[in-house]
Amino acid sequence: MLVIFDCDGVLIDSEIVAARLEAEAITELGLPTTAEEICRRFAGTTTREVWATLERELGRPLPQGFFEAHLAHVRDVFSRELEPIPGARAAVEAVAAAGASHCVASSTQLPALVANLGTTGLIDLFDGHVFSASQVKRPKPAPDVFLFAASQMGSDPADCLVIEDSVAGVTAAQRAGLPVVGFLGGSHITEGHGERLKAAGAEALFRNWTDLTAMLVARGFARAA
C-alpha cells in the first residue's frame, strides 16, 4: 500500500503565501486581483502556467526578467514564512506506523520542492521519496507525476491513495487510476472548494489530519486499533 501526498496545501501551507505574492505582483502590473482569487483559479498548477495565463489577461508581455525576479522573491519569502500544515508531521508518521509506504508527488520544481520540505522540517519523513512534475513530461492535471511516483515506489496504482487539495491534483489522480481523497485543511481553501474536489473525483473529503487514520483503515491501509 502506498500513500502519495501532494505537498503545497497538503503538507506545507504555501499556497496562500504564493497566491499573495502573485496577486501583489500582477496588481502592480495593472491587473488587480486578490490572493483568494488566485487560489480559487490556480491552486495545484505550476507557477509558469499561472503567469502564462495572467500575461494573456494583462494583454502585454511581462517585463524582461520579471518571471525570474518574481521566483527569486518567492524563494526569499518562502525561506522566512513557510510553515507546515498543522498535524502534517504526525499524519505522515501515522502512515509509516501503519506500515504503509509513502511519498510526495508535487507540481513544484524538484529543487524548490526539496528546499521547501527542508524549510518546514518535513524532508526527513520521506527518505528521498520526493517526486516532481519537473521529472515527467506533463504537469497536473495530467497523470504523469502520480504514475511516475507509483512506478518509482514499486506500487500498482490500485494499491495507492492520493491526498490532494486541488482540482488539478484530483483530476491527475483520477486520470492515473489512483484513488484520491481531498484535503481541506490549508489556509488557501475557499468557499465551495470541497464541492469542486468532489466533482473532480475525490472519493471523500477531510479537514483535520486526525481523520486520516480512519480513512486508511476504511481503505485497508491500516488495521483498526
ABEGO torsion letter per residue (X at the ends): XBBBBBABGAABBAAAAAAAAAAAAAAAAGBBBBAAAAAAAABGBBAAAAAAAAAAAAGBBBBBGAAAAAAAAAAAAAAAABBBBBGAAAAAAAAAAAGBBBBBBBABBAAAAAAAAAAAGAAAAAGGBBBBAAABABBOABAAAAAAAAAAAGBBAAABBBBBABAAAAAAAAAAGBBBBBBAABAABBBGAAAAAAAAGBABBBABAAAAAAAAAAAGABBBX
